[in-house]
Amino acid sequence: GGSGPLSDALAAAIESGEAFSVVPGAPVPVGSEVRVLYCVERGPLPSESAVPVLKIGFNRWESVEQFSMDPLVEYNEPGWFVASLKLPPLLFRVDFVIEDKNSGAVDNNHGQDFGFELENAPTAEEVMAARVKLLDEFEQKMLASFAKEEEAIEAAAMKAAKGLAKEARIAYVGKRKEQILQEAKDVVEERRQGIAVESAPGVFLWSKPPTAGSVATLFYNKNSGPLASASSVVAMIGYDSWWMQDTEAVPMVPAAVSDLPSSVAESASVADGEWVKADISVWNTAAVLDFAFCDGNRQSWDNAGGEDYHTLVANVTPAETLVQLVFEALQSSDDPTFGEEMAAKRVLQRASMRCAAARKRRELQRRFLFTVPMNPQAGKKATIYYNPDRTMLRGRPEVFISGSFNRSSHPESIEPKLMMEAVPESGGLGFLQATVDIPADAHTLDLKFSDSNDMHGGFFDSNKGLGYHIPISGSSASAKPLYVAHIASEMAPIAKAGGLGDVVTALGRAVQQEGHDVEIVIPKYDCIDYSQVEDLVLDREFMWDGIQVKVWKGLVEELPTTFLEPCNGIVWMGSIYTNMAGDRNRFGVFCACALHYLLSESSRGRPALLHCHDWQSAPIAFMDRQGIPAAFTIHNMDFGADLISGAVERSEVSTTVSPTYAVEISGHPGISPHLHKFYGIRNGIDVDIWDPSSDALLPVNYSIDNMEEGKAAAKRALRERMSLADGDVPIVGCVTRLTGQKGIHLIKHAAWRAMERGAQFVLLGSAPDPAIQADFNQLAEDLKAQYPDRSRLHFAYDEPLSHLIFAGSDMFLVPSMFEPCGLTQMIAMRFGTVPVVRRTGGLADTVMDYDDDA
């Protein structure tokens, strides 16, 4: 066979009787080429038929590779085979075995495995330190790349937002004009509601019918009333029901009978009178003149027994013309600059918040999953990076990626593909990677991961069955919007008993802003404020179980809203809720009608998703939905737990309104069997609705730029409304239902404590329990007796007052014993008021303690 390293190693191995040898001889330098020789005749493998494979493990079998072995036929030494490989540089130990490819038999050196010494090998600690450095370098490189892409994404989003901000300015001006025009119409309508009396024979006369913009002489008979002995008379003149108290005092002078109109001068009632007169200038826009008479000292009056005297004006300015005049006057005094700025600023702020939220989501997901490029491009390749160490696949020897496109609606799919180390020499630590081809018409990349290429077995990471979905840019196709129907018992601001109504509206608007079609379905209660429903029309009628059901359509807060009116009286109760036993039946009928409407009567077709809220619409989840998936949200587990449990079981996914509350109720027997499809998602408020920069119920609108001015004005208005003393002291506010859940004993304690510390305290709320209400009535009396100008408790629904409390308070109290989420603490923060809360439920998720959580 000649001479050389291989020949020498072979000869040495034959002479020593060893089953294997390496070239170059041990110790072998790390990072070098090495050839491993093995003789099947000196081991347990079947020598005649064996096809040996070198299975080598690096660093105590941390990673394993296999190499085919070739026979050394040129050396005329039967049974010897060789395999060539390159050793990695980060290597402190080598182990290997020989496996027969045909029989599966293994030579593992009698259980000790084979191995050879290494030259210049690092220690295990040095290998780990080097890997950490490589992974850190990879991470820093990725972070730098992400930062550039994030900046580009944000720049593009804000550029688009600037265009929308310009449109918002224009829209604000147009909307403001509409508001001013409506104000003008309201003004004119109010002005033109006066009652006119043409004459009072023997009391007053006109020289001619008063005409708008002209002068007419008014005659008054002193002898006709209480001014008979008055030495002088003054006519007090106004117009249109004394509009705006715009009056004129006109002294009257004696008038001869000959001065009177000839048509009445000869009548007895006129001739016997003592007449005075005054020339009256008639206002250009007046429709009715209002007047009364008094003596010069304004002590005695003739005002027609308290009804005043009235005369119609001739050639009156048409209402349409007056509306235009009032509109122009109002518009000339209206400065839209601030409103325009706020409208544009809201658009930019909203875009900035959306960018920040999306960036935060990507940052959280990048801990274990990201793509390069960050936004995959349709028609190109994308590299998927996945870190199993931070998922349920931690420790699995292999990870496979699979998936689809367009939420599994695309004909192409990603077959299981083995992922490789993203960082060579990482020893299987950190991210793995795989590259996939993106179809030109793909708009969404759908991914899942497993430890096997057998999609029917092994361990899977599919995001709890939801999958991982990554948006794709540049697709020739676009994602179709989903038609989402919310079925609920409440909707703010038209039908609200608690936070449920606020969430239904805010969530509906948020989903709509994501580009989806949203419909809210609620009962058509007789207690709804229908003035807040735009374009309300009767759309259709249908029969369900012998009940006639009317379908009304309208817009509420820009959301398409359907009102169902079963004509058996179940929604004509004067309130949203009555009693639990009766309400279970009422809302059961409503749910059945709502499902029938959505499946069979809606002109929009069937929804892609039904979203049910709390026990009131829970029955939807366990009715026959004919294959339409249902999402169910628990807003408060304290009511209707049996209905809620059934809905959690039967819905495809269930949620509650905060992560902490999800943990708190996870042990409930109706929840615990279904934790695999149960999520805690924190509620939020609609920052467009709750916005101090546009809130019409505040005396001064404000943003961060003029917050001190705005809150000071709100505080003054709140103190004036609640008859509190003015002073440099803080106001503690509370807006709540007075129930045990809301920590009523802590509210009372806080009220007294605020008084002791010199603060002021205001509360808005009421108690459904008469005993609790009586207790708070007594509290109000006790506080008023001891601190008459520093505390006020208001027990009624009062939306304008609630806004003043949110804006005018310095601190806002939410001491709930348990709180699924809570909204008032977030509204308070939106208005620049510091919330003081108990650490429970959603309060723990939304309010950060300045000292402990900073």
C-alpha positions, 0 to 999 in steps of 0.5 A, a space after each residue: 500500500 506504499 508509505 505515508 500517514 495513512 499507511 503508517 497508521 494502518 500498519 501501527 494499528 495492525 501491529 498493535 491489534 487495535 480496532 481503530 486508528 486516526 490520521 494524524 495520530 493522537 493528539 489530534 489538533 482541534 479544527 483539523 482534518 482527521 481520518 478515522 480507520 476501523 476494522 470490522 474483523 476486530 469488533 462485534 459487527 458482522 465482518 462479511 456483510 457490514 457497512 460501517 458508519 462512523 457516528 461521532 459525538 462532540 463534547 460528550 455527545 452534545 452534538 452528533 454527526 454521521 459519516 460513511 466509511 469506505 473500504 481500504 482496498 488499495 492497502 490489501 488489508 481486508 476489513 479496514 474502513 476509513 471516514 474523513 471529517 473535519 473537527 470543529 474548533 470549539 471541541 474539548 472531547 470526542 467520542 464515537 461508535 461504529 454502527 452497521 448500516 445493514 444490521 443496526 449492530 453497534 461497536 461501542 467499545 464494550 460500552 465505553 465508546 471510542 475516542 482520541 486525545 485532542 491537541 490545543 483543546 479548550 476546556 468545557 468552560 472555555 467552550 461555553 464562554 466562546 459559545 456565549 460570545 458567538 451567540 451574543 455577537 449574533 444577537 447584537 448583529 440581529 438587534 442592529 438589523 432589527 433597529 434599522 428595520 423598525 426605524 424604516 417601518 415606523 418612518 413609513 407608518 408615520 409618513 402615512 399618518 402625516 397624510 391622514 393627519 392632514 385629512 383629519 384637519 380637513 375633517 375636523 373643520 368640516 365636522 366643526 362647521 356641521 356642529 356650528 350649523 346645528 348650533 345655529 339651527 338649535 338657536 333659531 328653533 329656540 328663538 322662534 318658539 314664542 307665543 304672540 298676541 296681536 293686540 290687547 284692546 284698550 291696553 296698547 296699540 301700534 301705529 302700524 304693524 311692526 316690521 323687521 328693521 323699521 321703527 313703529 310707535 307703541 301706544 300704552 294706556 296708563 289707565 288700563 292697569 297698575 300704572 294709572 298713577 305713575 308719573 312716568 312710564 318706561 317700555 321694556 322691549 325685547 324680542 323672541 321670548 326675551 332672547 339672550 336678555 337683549 332688552 331696551 328701556 324706552 321712555 314713553 311720552 304723553 300722547 294725544 288722541 289725535 296721535 292714535 291710529 285713526 282707525 281706533 281713535 273714535 272707539 270709547 275704550 281708546 278715547 277714555 284712556 290716558 295714553 303714552 307713546 314711544 318710538 320702537 326700533 324693531 330688530 332686524 332678525 326679530 320674529 316677535 316683540 316682547 314688552 312690558 311697562 313700568 314706572 320710572 323707578 321700575 317699582 310698579 309693572 304692567 306685564 300682562 299678569 306675568 305673561 308679558 305682551 307680545 306682537 308678531 313682527 312683519 316681514 320677519 327674516 326667514 328661519 333659513 336666513 337667520 340660521 345662516 346669520 347665526 352660523 356666520 356669527 358663531 363661526 366668526 367667533 370660533 377659532 378651530 386652530 386648537 381643534 385642528 391641532 388636536 385632531 391631527 395630533 390624535 392621528 399621529 399619536 394613534 399611529 405612534 401608539 400602534 407602531 409602539 405596540 406592534 414593535 413591542 409585540 415583535 420584540 417579545 416574539 423575537 425572544 423565540 421567533 423572528 424572520 429575516 427580513 423582519 417583514 417577509 416579502 411575497 415572491 421571495 425567500 425568508 429565513 425563519 429563526 426559532 429558539 426552542 430553548 424558550 419554548 416547550 421544545 426545549 431539550 428536543 434533539 431535533 426541531 422541524 418547521 412546517 406551516 402554510 400561508 394565508 391562514 391555511 387557505 393557500 394551496 401551497 404549504 411548508 412541509 416539515 423541514 429540519 432546522 439547523 443551527 443559526 450560529 455555527 459552533 453554538 453546540 445546539 444552543 440559541 436559535 435554529 434557522 430554516 429558509 422558506 419560499 414565499 408565494 407571490 400571492 401570500 399575505 400571511 405566513 403561518 408557522 408551527 414547530 415540532 420535534 419530528 417530521 411526522 406531523 401526527 406524532 411528537 411534541 408541537 409548538 403551535 402557540 396553543 393551537 392558534 399558530 404563529 402568523 407573520 404578515 407578508 409585504 408586497 403580496 398580490 393578494 390581500 387578506 379578506 376582512 373578517 365579519 365579526 359579530 359581538 352579541 352583548 347585553 350592554 353597549 356604551 354609551 347607549 345601554 350601559 350598566 357597568 364596564 361591560 358596555 364600555 368594553 364591547 364598544 371599545 373592542 368593536 372599534 379596535 377590531 374595526 380599526 384593524 380593517 375587519 367588518 364588525 357588527 354589534 347585536 344588542 336588545 332594543 331596550 326601551 331605556 336606550 337613549 336613541 338620540 345617540 344612535 345615528 340613522 336608526 331605521 327598521 330594517 326587517 322583521 322575522 318570526 322566531 318561535 311564534 314571536 315577532 322580532 323587529 330588526 333595527 339598524 343604526 350607528 353607535 360610535 361609528 359601529 354598525 349596530 343591530 337592535 333586536 326587538 322581540 315583540 313579547 315585551 321582554 326588552 321593555 322593562 324600563 331597565 337593562 336588568 331586573 332580577 337574575 331569574 327573570 333575566 336568564 330567561 329574557 337573555 336566553 330568548 334574546 340569544 336565540 333570536 340573535 343567533 337566528 338573525 345572524 344565521 338566517 336573516 342578516 343581509 351581510 351573510 354569516 359571520 366568520 366569528 361570534 363573540 359572546 360576552 359574559 353570562 348574558 350572551 353565553 347561551 350563544 356558545 352552546 346553541 347550534 352555531 352551524 359551524 361558526 366558531 365562537 369566542 367567549 369573554 368572561 367579564 365577571 365570574 361572580 354572576 351566572 357561573 353555570 352559564 359561563 362554565 358552559 360557554 367556556 366548554 363549548 366555545 372554540 376559545 375563551 378569554 377574560 379581561 386581564 392576565 391576573 384575573 385569568 390566574 385568579 379564576 383558573 382553578 374554577 371547576 368550569 375553567 380549569 379543564 379548558 386552560 388550553 384554550 383560555 387566555 387573559 387579555 387585558 382590557 383597554 379604553 378607547 382613547 378616542 372616546 376618553 380624550 381630554 383634548 376633545 371631551 365636550 364635557 370639560 370646561 377646557 380641553 387639554 393635552 400634555 402640552 396644557 395639562 396644568 391649565 386644563 386640569 385646573 379649569 376642571 378642578 374649578 368646575 368640579 368644586 363649583 358643581 359640588 359646592 366645595 371650597 376653593 383652595 390649594 388642596 388635593 381632590 380625591 375622586 371616586 366613580 363606582 358602583 357601591 357594592 361589596 366587590 368595589 371595597 365599600 369599607 375602604 371607600 368609607 375609610 378613604 373618605 374619612 382619611 382624606 378629610 383628616 389629611 386636609 384633602 377634599 373627597 367627591 364620590 359619584 355612584 349608587 348602590 343596588 342594595 338598599 342597605 348599602 345605599 342607606 349606609 352611604 346616605 348616612 356617610 354623606 350626612 356625617 361628612 357634610 356635618 363635619 366637613 361641609 365644604 370639603 366632601 360631596 357624595 352624589 348618588 345618581 348616574 351623571 355622565 358630565 359629572 363623571 368626566 369632571 371627576 376624572 379630570 378635576 381630581 388629583 387622585 382617583 380611588 379604586 379599592 376593589 376587593 376583586 376586579 376582573 379588569 377595571 376601566 376607571 383607573 385607566 380613564 383616570 390616567 388618561 385624564 392625568 389623574 393618579 390612580 390609587 388601587 388595590 393590587 388585584 386582578 386587572 388593577 395589578 396589570 394596569 397600575 404600576 406602583 411607583 416604588 415597587 414596580 419602577 
